[in-house]
Structure formats: C-alpha cells, structure tokens
Amino acid sequence: MTDSRDSALDTAARIAAGDDGSTYDNVSIWLHWATALLVVANFALAETWDWFPKSARELMEDGHMSFGVLLTAVIIVRIAWRLTPGHAVATITGGWVRLASKSVHYLLYALLAAEAVLGFAFRWGAGRPMEFFGLGIPPMIAEMARPDRRFLRELHEWNGWAIVIIAGLHALGALYHHYVVKDRVLVRMLPRRS
C-alpha cells in the first residue's frame, strides 16, 4: 500500500511542477544518449578496424569489447530504471504511430540484449576473457567448436547492422516529428538545463 501511495505522491508532485508525465527524467535521457553513443562507437570500431595494422586493430577490438561491456551495463540499468515505478512516460502519439513507436523501442531493447549475449558468448566461447579496459572478465561458458564461434560472430555482426538500421530509422522518425509534425517527441529526450 505504501508503494502505491508513494507513486501517487510522486505523480502529484510532477503534475504540480508542470510535468504532464510525457517528459523523460534526466537519468532516462542520459541513459538514452549513452546507449546511442556506445552503439555508434562500437559499430564504427567494428567496421573500420580492418583498415589498420594489426597492433591498432587489436587495440580497437579491445576498445570494442570494453565499450560493449559498458553498453551491457547501461542497457541493464536502463531497463531496470524504466521498470521502476514513476519512470514510465506517457506517449504523446496515438493509434498506429504509438504502436509502431512502442514496437521499435521493444525491438531495440531485444536486439541490444541479444548483441550483448552474442558478444560475450563469442569471446568466451573461444576460451578467452572479455576485455574491459585492460581487465579480463574470465569465461563463464565452456569453449565452443570453431564453426559455432563463427556462427555466433556472424549473428553478432548481422544483429549489429540491424541495431544501427533500426536506430537510424528511429532517429529519422524523431526528426520527422520535430520538423514536420512539430510535436515534442524529440525535444522531450534532449538534455535540459537546470
């Protein structure tokens, strides 16, 4: 009973402060942009490391893994934060647009979670620790046969492309809302000044 009363008080305080429940809080905004930045950085590293000599490539691969571990942590915190009462945000669209928006968000969460699992499984399946800024996270699964690891790597790469394409469409949708529909869909996810 206390939880529902606290949630009602939080909601009342937000409404009194002029928040109609359709604006994201600063933590949600920070987690959103951290996710976007880490996805772009990891994708850029993976798509360009073949252009460099072996020493630079190894450094880029270690950076990719380190950012991947950070991205995994951000996704876990982001999902936990979103599921915590008081952090859900009402949509400002309706009908099929609302359904499409929710579907894209859930699809991105699922793809990001799958990408983390595939990355860890690929690395650990080779019997090697996952690199995290010079620290190795020891394998927590048994070593796999080479064809299985190759399959995991391909899934990891295809899933990464899917994330970037869908996130790109998500960004284009936000820009469409901002410049064509002229609503608050994009603005409510931009950092606010105190």
PyMOL commands that set and color helices and strands:
alter all, ss='L'
color gray80, all
select helices_A, chain A and resi 2-16+26-51+54-83+95-125+146-181+187-189
alter helices_A, ss='H'
color red, helices_A
select strands_A, chain A and resi 130-132+135-137
alter strands_A, ss='S'
color yellow, strands_A
deselect
rebuild
show_as cartoon
